[in-house]
């Protein structure tokens, strides 16, 4: 009986800490409902290319309207093999985004840890999934490629003008 009461109190405390930051249990359920549409086989992963649509389908406060490329990069989500991202990583990112400017102090880390523990039964063990890159690194690579392409085009134009 004491264990049951302790679990209830911990879940109540987690719900209160999230609601203080503007995120309710309904918002978390909405996240999972939208996730199911993008992950119909319940793999817990979606392709990075689907992330933009997923984020735009979420309702406020967790949703990010299009264009959301910059927000996706700033989420700094780990990307694993085959361009896949995990739902728990996305959930952490959107809750942090919805809460606004939060210092990542011990209290915030504790809240994320409690959130992880609450949803642990829904998520696979991710030890086998090693991140290859992240969304912020991917954005930096994209910007570098664009700069190189622009410089190369300018080089070709100058070379053509000299000839």
BAGU-573567 format. One record per atom (N, C-alpha, C, CB): residue in three letters; x, y, z. Coordinates in pm, whole numbers, padded with zeros to 5 digits, always signed. Atoms other than C-alpha are relative to their C-alpha. Glycine has a CB too. Layout:
N
AlaXYZ ...
! end
This chain:
163
Unk+00083-00119+00000 Unk+00000+00000+00000 Unk+00087+00125+00000 Unk-00094+00000+00121 Unk-00089-00116-00004 Unk+00283+00241+00085 Unk+00070+00023-00134 Unk+00105-00017+00111 Unk-00064-00012+00131 Unk+00454+00168-00246 Unk-00098+00061-00101 Unk+00048-00138-00048 Unk+00103-00053+00090 Unk+00130+00239-00434 Unk-00018+00150+00025 Unk-00134-00075+00021 Unk+00017-00141-00034 Unk+00089+00571-00251 Unk+00122+00081-00045 Unk-00023+00017+00153 Unk-00123-00070+00041 Unk+00453+00664-00320 Unk+00001+00023-00151 Unk+00124-00081+00042 Unk+00006-00015+00146 Unk+00405+00603-00694 Unk-00101+00106-00038 Unk-00035-00135-00068 Unk+00101-00103+00028 Unk+00089+00813-00695 Unk+00051+00140+00032 Unk-00128-00029+00080 Unk-00053-00131-00039 Unk+00259+01098-00511 Unk+00108+00047-00097 Unk+00055-00005+00142 Unk-00105-00038+00095 Unk+00557+01093-00747 Unk-00059+00044-00133 Unk+00097-00117-00021 Unk+00065-00040+00125 Unk+00332+01104-01053 Unk-00072+00133+00016 Unk-00099-00109-00046 Unk+00068-00127-00027 Unk+00132+01386-00894 Unk+00102+00114+00001 Unk-00076-00007+00135 Unk-00105-00102-00004 Unk+00455+01579-00827 Unk+00051+00032-00140 Unk+00116-00047+00089 Unk-00045-00020+00137 Unk+00568+01528-01187 Unk-00103+00081-00078 Unk+00026-00134-00070 Unk+00106-00072+00071 Unk+00233+01645-01321 Unk-00004+00146+00043 Unk-00137-00066+00026 Unk+00000-00137-00049 Unk+00247+01955-01101 Unk+00118+00079-00053 Unk+00001+00002+00151 Unk-00117-00073+00049 Unk+00601+02045-01208 Unk-00015+00031-00148 Unk+00128-00082+00024 Unk+00023-00027+00142 Unk+00505+02013-01576 Unk-00106+00107-00019 Unk-00042-00128-00072 Unk+00107-00100+00012 Unk+00184+02215-01528 Unk+00048+00138+00039 Unk-00119-00039+00086 Unk-00056-00130-00036 Unk+00382+02491-01358 Unk+00070+00062-00119 Unk+00098-00014+00117 Unk-00067-00049+00120 Unk+00574+02520-01684 Unk-00093+00008-00120 Unk+00117-00089-00033 Unk+00098-00015+00107 Unk+00253+02520-01891 Unk-00027-00125-00080 Unk+00045+00106-00091 Unk+00021+00125+00071 Unk+00255+02156-01998 Unk-00086-00091+00087 Unk+00135-00068-00037 Unk+00092+00085-00075 Unk-00034+01935-01892 Unk+00012-00144-00048 Unk-00144+00049-00015 Unk+00004+00141+00039 Unk-00091+01562-01907 Unk-00069-00016-00135 Unk-00072-00084+00108 Unk+00068+00003+00130 Unk-00327+01627-02200 Unk+00097+00032-00114 Unk-00118+00100-00001 Unk-00099-00034+00102 Unk-00038+01785-02391 Unk+00090-00120-00030 Unk+00086+00119+00045 Unk-00084+00119+00020 Unk+00174+01473-02337 Unk-00076-00109-00073 Unk+00050-00052+00135 Unk+00081+00099+00072 Unk-00112+01250-02450 Unk-00018+00039-00146 Unk-00138-00015+00068 Unk+00011-00049+00137 Unk-00157+01469-02759 Unk+00129-00029-00076 Unk-00031+00151-00001 Unk-00128+00032+00062 Unk+00215+01424-02832 Unk+00001-00146-00046 Unk+00117+00027+00099 Unk-00002+00142+00034 Unk+00175+01046-02825 Unk-00101-00036-00110 Unk-00028-00084+00125 Unk+00101+00026+00104 Unk-00139+01051-03041 Unk+00055+00042-00137 Unk-00132+00076+00031 Unk-00057-00047+00126 Unk+00034+01257-03311 Unk+00119-00089-00039 Unk+00044+00149+00011 Unk-00114+00087+00028 Unk+00345+01039-03279 Unk-00047-00131-00064 Unk+00081-00029+00130 Unk+00053+00125+00053 Unk+00135+00728-03346 Unk-00032+00012-00149 Unk-00124-00042+00078 Unk+00030-00020+00142 Unk+00026+00878-03680 Unk+00126-00009-00085 Unk-00068+00135-00021 Unk-00126+00001+00073 Unk+00390+00915-03784 Unk+00080-00128+00020 Unk+00083+00119+00040 Unk-00069+00125-00030 Unk+00504+00586-03633 Unk-00105-00110+00018 Unk+00089+00014+00129 Unk+00113+00094-00012 Unk+00219+00341-03711 Unk+00040-00139+00049 Unk-00068-00013-00132 Unk-00045+00133-00045 Unk+00431+00032-03631 Unk+00060+00003+00140 Unk+00102-00056-00099 Unk-00046-00016-00138 Unk+00525+00164-03285 Unk+00146-00038+00018 Unk-00086-00082+00094 Unk-00144+00026-00010 Unk+00900+00150-03344 Unk+00068+00097+00095 Unk+00066+00007-00137 Unk-00052-00107-00084 Unk+00951+00462-03128 Unk+00093+00093-00076 Unk+00071-00057+00120 Unk-00088-00082+00083 Unk+01147+00615-03418 Unk-00078+00051-00121 Unk+00124-00080-00045 Unk+00049-00051+00128 Unk+01056+00838-03711 Unk+00120+00053-00077 Unk-00109+00112+00021 Unk-00106-00055+00084 Unk+01264+00959-04002 Unk+00014+00150+00027 Unk-00029-00027-00151 Unk-00026-00142-00020 Unk+01426+01298-03964 Unk-00079+00084-00100 Unk+00150+00028-00014 Unk+00075-00074+00101 Unk+01250+01405-04284 Unk-00147+00018+00039 Unk+00009-00072-00134 Unk+00139-00013-00046 Unk+00912+01354-04108 Unk-00014+00092+00121 Unk-00056-00137+00035 Unk+00005-00078-00124 Unk+01005+01565-03805 Unk-00071+00134-00019 Unk+00141+00023+00052 Unk+00062-00130+00024 Unk+00896+01896-03958 Unk-00151-00010+00000 Unk+00049+00058-00133 Unk+00146+00019+00003 Unk+00546+01767-04032 Unk-00053-00038+00138 Unk-00038-00109-00102 Unk+00042+00040-00135 Unk+00524+01605-03688 Unk-00012+00122+00090 Unk+00100-00102+00059 Unk+00001-00118-00087 Unk+00615+01928-03510 Unk-00111+00098-00035 Unk+00134+00070-00007 Unk+00105-00094+00040 Unk+00369+02131-03713 Unk-00140-00053+00034 Unk+00009+00029-00150 Unk+00130+00057-00035 Unk+00085+01889-03630 Unk-00028+00006+00149 Unk-00007-00144-00047 Unk+00021-00013-00145 Unk+00138+01922-03255 Unk-00070+00131+00031 Unk+00134-00010+00076 Unk+00069-00122-00042 Unk-00089+02171-03085 Unk+00085+00072+00103 Unk-00141-00033+00058 Unk-00068-00080-00099 Unk+00029+02448-02859 Unk-00016-00064+00138 Unk-00054+00145+00001 Unk-00128-00071+00000 Unk+00235+02455-02635 Unk+00116-00080-00060 Unk+00034+00039+00139 Unk-00110+00083+00048 Unk+00441+02166-02779 Unk+00028+00017-00149 Unk-00030-00144+00029 Unk-00015-00010+00144 Unk+00389+02243-03149 Unk+00094+00112-00044 Unk-00134+00022-00063 Unk-00088-00100+00061 Unk+00629+02436-03372 Unk-00047+00016-00144 Unk+00152-00043+00008 Unk+00055-00022+00133 Unk+00473+02592-03680 Unk+00111+00006-00105 Unk-00083+00129-00003 Unk-00096-00005+00111 Unk+00640+02573-04020 Unk+00021+00145-00039 Unk-00049-00083-00122 Unk-00123+00077+00015 Unk+00897+02680-04121 Unk+00066-00021+00136 Unk+00097+00071-00096 Unk-00056+00035-00131 Unk+01057+02502-03828 Unk+00139-00061-00011 Unk-00092-00096+00072 Unk-00135+00056+00019 Unk+01401+02412-03967 Unk+00098+00047+00107 Unk+00053+00039-00137 Unk-00092-00052-00101 Unk+01585+02639-03724 Unk-00027-00062+00137 Unk-00010+00153+00010 Unk+00035+00061-00129 Unk+01395+02504-03424 Unk+00046-00146+00004 Unk-00153+00008+00024 Unk-00043+00140+00005 Unk+01466+02147-03536 Unk+00150-00010+00022 Unk-00039-00064-00134 Unk-00145+00003-00018 Unk+01837+02225-03555 Unk+00037+00031+00145 Unk+00067+00101-00094 Unk-00030-00039-00138 Unk+01837+02394-03214 Unk-00039-00106+00103 Unk-00069+00129+00033 Unk+00037+00109-00091 Unk+01668+02091-03059 Unk+00119-00091+00026 Unk-00118-00081-00058 Unk-00120+00082-00014 Unk+02003+01915-03110 Unk-00034-00146+00027 Unk+00089+00055+00112 Unk+00045+00138-00016 Unk+01834+01576-03148 Unk+00103-00097-00054 Unk-00134-00021-00071 Unk-00092+00101+00053 Unk+02059+01272-03181 Unk-00064-00075-00116 Unk+00042-00099+00111 Unk+00047+00073+00118 Unk+02024+01106-03521 Unk+00076-00132-00005 Unk+00021+00083-00132 Unk-00064+00131+00007 Unk+02087+00734-03540 Unk+00001-00050-00144 Unk-00071-00101+00093 Unk-00009+00063+00131 Unk+02138+00499-03833 Unk-00130+00015-00077 Unk+00037-00147+00014 Unk+00114-00013+00091 Unk+01903+00544-04131 Unk-00081+00127+00024 Unk-00091-00120+00013 Unk+00064-00131-00017 Unk+01825+00907-04039 Unk-00122-00006+00092 Unk-00041+00055-00134 Unk+00113+00017-00092 Unk+01598+00809-03747 Unk+00025+00077+00130 Unk-00023-00148+00030 Unk-00005-00067-00130 Unk+01518+01001-03428 Unk-00100-00066+00093 Unk-00029+00153-00014 Unk+00081+00069-00100 Unk+01369+00866-03107 Unk-00104+00094+00061 Unk+00089-00058+00110 Unk+00110-00080-00052 Unk+01041+00985-02961 Unk+00032+00067+00133 Unk-00123-00086+00016 Unk-00032-00060-00129 Unk+01180+01046-02613 Unk+00090+00122-00017 Unk+00067-00104+00093 Unk-00086-00116+00027 Unk+01448+01277-02753 Unk-00084+00118-00050 Unk+00108-00036-00104 Unk+00088-00105+00051 Unk+01179+01471-02940 Unk-00086+00056+00113 Unk-00090-00053-00114 Unk+00082-00044-00113 Unk+00960+01483-02629 Unk+00079+00093+00092 Unk-00051-00120+00080 Unk-00085-00088-00082 Unk+01248+01628-02424 Unk+00017+00136-00067 Unk+00139-00065+00024 Unk-00026-00125+00071 Unk+01317+01887-02692 Unk-00122+00091-00003 Unk+00045-00030-00142 Unk+00119-00086+00010 Unk+00959+02007-02735 Unk-00046+00049+00138 Unk-00114-00075-00069 Unk+00037-00049-00133 Unk+00894+02025-02359 Unk+00093+00113+00043 Unk+00003-00114+00103 Unk-00095-00106-00033 Unk+01210+02230-02315 Unk-00034+00126-00081 Unk+00146-00045-00029 Unk+00038-00111+00087 Unk+01104+02450-02610 Unk-00126+00069+00052 Unk-00022-00049-00145 Unk+00127-00055-00048 Unk+00753+02494-02467 Unk+00017+00074+00131 Unk-00102-00111+00017 Unk-00022-00066-00130 Unk+00888+02590-02126 Unk+00076+00130-00015 Unk+00076-00093+00093 Unk-00071-00125+00023 Unk+01088+02872-02282 Unk+00143-00008+00049 Unk-00071+00115+00067 Unk-00138-00008-00046 Unk+01421+02987-02150 Unk+00011-00061+00140 Unk+00050+00147+00000 Unk-00017+00070-00127 Unk+01503+02737-01878 Unk+00147-00025+00022 Unk-00081-00134+00003 Unk-00137+00037-00034 Unk+01831+02701-01703 Unk+00003-00150+00022 Unk+00050+00077+00127 Unk-00012+00144-00017 Unk+01943+02343-01723 Unk+00074-00027+00130 Unk+00072-00066-00120 Unk-00058+00022-00132 Unk+02005+02314-01352 Unk-00043-00136+00053 Unk-00041+00112+00098 Unk+00032+00129-00062 Unk+01960+02026-01111 Unk-00150-00026+00000 Unk+00055-00006+00144 Unk+00145+00017-00003 Unk+01585+02086-01085 Unk-00053-00042-00138 Unk-00069+00132+00044 Unk+00042+00037+00135 Unk+01542+02070-01464 Unk+00043-00143-00033 Unk+00058+00098-00103 Unk-00048+00137+00024 Unk+01756+01755-01484 Unk-00084-00102+00076 Unk+00148-00013+00041 Unk+00086+00090-00079 Unk+01548+01598-01205 Unk-00136-00018-00067 Unk-00017+00055+00143 Unk+00130+00008+00067 Unk+01227+01682-01392 Unk+00010-00091-00123 Unk-00049+00140-00040 Unk-00017+00086+00117 Unk+01363+01519-01710 Unk+00020-00145+00041 Unk+00119+00047-00083 Unk-00021+00136-00047 Unk+01475+01215-01513 Unk-00133-00062+00044 Unk+00102-00002+00116 Unk+00131+00052-00040 Unk+01128+01176-01360 Unk-00087-00028-00122 Unk-00071+00098+00095 Unk+00073+00021+00124 Unk+00977+01215-01705 Unk+00048-00128-00068 Unk+00016+00121-00094 Unk-00055+00123+00057 Unk+01211+00943-01833 Unk-00051-00123+00074 Unk+00154+00003+00004 Unk+00045+00115-00078 Unk+01116+00712-01550 Unk-00148-00029-00021 Unk+00027+00023+00148 Unk+00144+00018+00019 Unk+00744+00772-01601 Unk-00029-00068-00133 Unk-00072+00134+00007 Unk+00027+00053+00133 Unk+00761+00688-01970 Unk+00091-00117-00038 Unk+00015+00109-00101 Unk-00095+00107+00028 Unk+01028+00417-01943 Unk-00066-00126-00054 Unk+00077-00034+00124 Unk+00066+00122+00045 Unk+00778+00137-01991 Unk-00047+00009-00144 Unk-00117-00030+00089 Unk+00046-00017+00137 Unk+00672+00287-02327 Unk+00114+00002-00102 Unk-00080+00126-00011 Unk-00112-00020+00090 Unk+01020+00323-02472 Unk+00096-00119+00004 Unk+00074+00128+00035 Unk-00096+00110+00001 Unk+01269+00059-02585 Unk+00132+00044+00062 Unk+00022-00051-00144 Unk-00133-00031-00050 Unk+01613+00038-02437 Unk+00082+00051-00118 Unk+00069-00126+00066 Unk-00068-00065+00112 Unk+01821+00271-02650 Unk+00151-00018+00006 Unk-00033+00146-00003 Unk-00144+00018-00011 Unk+02165+00142-02554 Unk+00060-00047-00131 Unk+00032-00098+00111 Unk-00051+00052+00127 Unk+02199-00030-02893 Unk+00003+00106-00109 Unk-00085-00117-00045 Unk+00010-00104+00102 Unk+02129+00292-03080 Unk+00099+00111+00030 Unk-00145+00056-00007 Unk-00104-00100-00019 Unk+02442+00502-03104 Unk-00024+00115-00098 Unk+00142-00062-00020 Unk+00022-00114+00091 Unk+02387+00853-03241 Unk+00119+00020-00093 Unk-00026+00128+00081 Unk-00104-00026+00098 Unk+02581+00919-03560 Unk+00030+00148-00011 Unk-00040-00056-00137 Unk-00013-00145+00009 Unk+02520+01293-03563 Unk-00119+00060+00075 Unk+00004+00049-00150 Unk+00116-00064-00063 Unk+02267+01547-03436 Unk-00056+00104-00096 Unk+00040+00066+00136 Unk+00064-00096+00090 Unk+02030+01797-03589 Unk+00080+00129-00011 Unk-00141+00031+00047 Unk-00080-00123+00007 Unk+02254+02092-03500 Unk+00126-00022-00083 Unk+00036+00049+00141 Unk-00117+00031+00082 Unk+02559+01922-03652 Unk-00040-00010-00147 Unk+00066-00131+00046 Unk+00049+00011+00137 Unk+02353+01842-03962 Unk-00023+00139-00060 Unk-00129-00082-00005 Unk+00023-00136+00048 Unk+02253+02210-03992 Unk+00133+00070-00030 Unk-00081+00082+00103 Unk-00131-00058+00023 Unk+02617+02318-03959 Unk+00062-00056-00127 Unk+00092-00026+00120 Unk-00052+00061+00122 Unk+02716+02070-04230 Unk-00070+00055-00122 Unk-00016-00153+00006 Unk+00077-00054+00111 Unk+02439+02198-04455 Unk+00047+00142-00034 Unk-00151+00001+00033 Unk-00048-00137+00024 Unk+02556+02559-04410 Unk+00140-00001-00061 Unk+00001+00081+00131 Unk-00135+00010+00055 Unk+02916+02457-04480 Unk-00004-00041-00148 Unk+00084-00101+00080 Unk+00013+00044+00139 Unk+02813+02277-04799 Unk-00049+00115-00088 Unk-00097-00120-00011 Unk+00052-00113+00078 Unk+02616+02581-04915 Unk+00109+00105-00025 Unk-00120+00065+00072 Unk-00108-00097+00017 Unk+02917+02809-04854 Unk+00101-00049-00103 Unk+00070+00027+00133 Unk-00096+00057+00095 Unk+03146+02575-05046 Unk-00057+00007-00142 Unk+00034-00146+00037 Unk+00063-00006+00132 Unk+02899+02554-05335 Unk-00002+00142-00054 Unk-00142-00056+00006 Unk+00004-00140+00043 Unk+02863+02931-05346 Unk+00139+00047-00041 Unk-00056+00090+00112 Unk-00137-00038+00033 Unk+03240+02980-05341 Unk+00044-00064-00131 Unk+00096-00040+00113 Unk-00037+00069+00124 Unk+03284+02724-05619 Unk-00069+00064-00120 Unk-00037-00150+00009 Unk+00071-00069+00109 Unk+03017+02892-05833 Unk+00065+00134-00031 Unk-00148+00020+00036 Unk-00068-00128+00021 Unk+03187+03229-05781 Unk+00134-00020-00070 Unk+00022+00072+00134 Unk-00127+00033+00063 Unk+03519+03071-05877 Unk-00020-00028-00149 Unk+00065-00121+00069 Unk+00027+00032+00140 Unk+03369+02933-06198 Unk-00037+00124-00080 Unk-00111-00103-00011 Unk+00038-00124+00067 Unk+03216+03271-06286 Unk+00123+00086-00025 Unk-00103+00077+00083 Unk-00123-00080+00017 Unk+03548+03450-06228 Unk+00090-00062-00106 Unk+00077+00013+00134 Unk-00083+00070+00098 Unk+03732+03188-06432 Unk-00055+00021-00141 Unk+00008-00152+00033 Unk+00065-00020+00130 Unk+03482+03226-06715 Unk+00021+00145-00048 Unk-00151-00032+00009 Unk-00020-00141+00036 Unk+03515+03608-06706 Unk+00142+00027-00045 Unk-00034+00091+00119 Unk-00140-00018+00039 Unk+03895+03586-06729 Unk+00024-00056-00140 Unk+00094-00067+00102 Unk-00020+00062+00132 Unk+03868+03360-07033 Unk-00072+00082-00102 Unk-00049-00146-00004 
! end
